[in-house]
């Protein structure tokens, strides 16, 4: 169950050793206010010897927090739908973890630098999430995959401290803000060290660099390449230098002979 949730929350990257001679571009955080967005995440990973798809679609918009500019933002997010073509016993943990959030509006508080710092009505939100899990438990036979998966999710959720609840709920949105309020560099780029591997295996230390790979007006293309023992990670970002938002991201994570591919896109709602 932990593995099923792990891929929803990206690992934090640790930067070190800036190269001496590189152009540095500072990225602001200025999300468009009251504009409706669609945020799609699609992941393909090996399951039982073949590639299985796990997908989700969310509605997003940003609003000012309070009356003053510079006082932070609200990220208002609602999970609209989830889908998977994996076999039922493989898709059940994903559905059990995600289904209680469908239709539930989450109002995250963000500071002016693009960090998620809180959740409005957190206890009420968590009560609704737990009620959704309880409803799944009541709706499926005890010997079914869905019931067993919901039972595992119920136990995991019950063990989470408030800060862990926030991290879990906010995890899918953090990749949108990876570069907000920081700088990116061309040339050799900025050296990074983190951990990778889940959900294909145990976390493994990896290191490499993220660099500016291209620029078209205020749109930046970034390339991140990391390696570790038996693990390679290649991530490509399309970043708005105007808003500071990652508009698209493609991640390829290879562990041994298995490869996970994930696509994230943020676009104006049609």
Secondary structure as the mmCIF struct_conf table of DSSP 4:
data_model
#
loop_
_struct_conf.conf_type_id
_struct_conf.id
_struct_conf.beg_label_comp_id
_struct_conf.beg_label_asym_id
_struct_conf.beg_label_seq_id
_struct_conf.end_label_comp_id
_struct_conf.end_label_asym_id
_struct_conf.end_label_seq_id
HELX_RH_AL_P HELX_RH_AL_P1 UNK A 2 UNK A 6
TURN_TY1_P TURN_TY1_P1 UNK A 7 UNK A 8
BEND BEND1 UNK A 9 UNK A 9
HELX_LH_PP_P HELX_LH_PP_P1 UNK A 10 UNK A 13
STRN STRN1 UNK A 14 UNK A 18
BEND BEND2 UNK A 20 UNK A 21
STRN STRN2 UNK A 24 UNK A 26
HELX_LH_PP_P HELX_LH_PP_P2 UNK A 31 UNK A 32
STRN STRN3 UNK A 33 UNK A 33
TURN_TY1_P TURN_TY1_P2 UNK A 34 UNK A 34
STRN STRN4 UNK A 37 UNK A 47
TURN_TY1_P TURN_TY1_P3 UNK A 48 UNK A 49
STRN STRN5 UNK A 50 UNK A 64
BEND BEND3 UNK A 65 UNK A 68
TURN_TY1_P TURN_TY1_P4 UNK A 69 UNK A 70
BEND BEND4 UNK A 71 UNK A 71
STRN STRN6 UNK A 73 UNK A 84
BEND BEND5 UNK A 86 UNK A 86
HELX_RH_AL_P HELX_RH_AL_P2 UNK A 88 UNK A 99
TURN_TY1_P TURN_TY1_P5 UNK A 100 UNK A 101
STRN STRN7 UNK A 102 UNK A 102
TURN_TY1_P TURN_TY1_P6 UNK A 103 UNK A 103
STRN STRN8 UNK A 105 UNK A 110
TURN_TY1_P TURN_TY1_P7 UNK A 112 UNK A 113
BEND BEND6 UNK A 114 UNK A 114
STRN STRN9 UNK A 116 UNK A 119
TURN_TY1_P TURN_TY1_P8 UNK A 120 UNK A 121
HELX_RH_AL_P HELX_RH_AL_P3 UNK A 122 UNK A 139
BEND BEND7 UNK A 140 UNK A 140
TURN_TY1_P TURN_TY1_P9 UNK A 142 UNK A 143
BEND BEND8 UNK A 144 UNK A 144
HELX_RH_AL_P HELX_RH_AL_P4 UNK A 145 UNK A 158
TURN_TY1_P TURN_TY1_P10 UNK A 159 UNK A 159
HELX_RH_AL_P HELX_RH_AL_P5 UNK A 162 UNK A 170
TURN_TY1_P TURN_TY1_P11 UNK A 171 UNK A 173
HELX_RH_3T_P HELX_RH_3T_P1 UNK A 174 UNK A 177
TURN_TY1_P TURN_TY1_P12 UNK A 178 UNK A 181
BEND BEND9 UNK A 182 UNK A 182
STRN STRN10 UNK A 183 UNK A 185
TURN_TY1_P TURN_TY1_P13 UNK A 187 UNK A 188
STRN STRN11 UNK A 190 UNK A 196
TURN_TY1_P TURN_TY1_P14 UNK A 198 UNK A 200
BEND BEND10 UNK A 201 UNK A 202
STRN STRN12 UNK A 204 UNK A 216
TURN_TY1_P TURN_TY1_P15 UNK A 217 UNK A 218
STRN STRN13 UNK A 219 UNK A 228
TURN_TY1_P TURN_TY1_P16 UNK A 229 UNK A 230
STRN STRN14 UNK A 231 UNK A 240
TURN_TY1_P TURN_TY1_P17 UNK A 241 UNK A 243
STRN STRN15 UNK A 246 UNK A 255
TURN_TY1_P TURN_TY1_P18 UNK A 256 UNK A 257
STRN STRN16 UNK A 258 UNK A 268
#
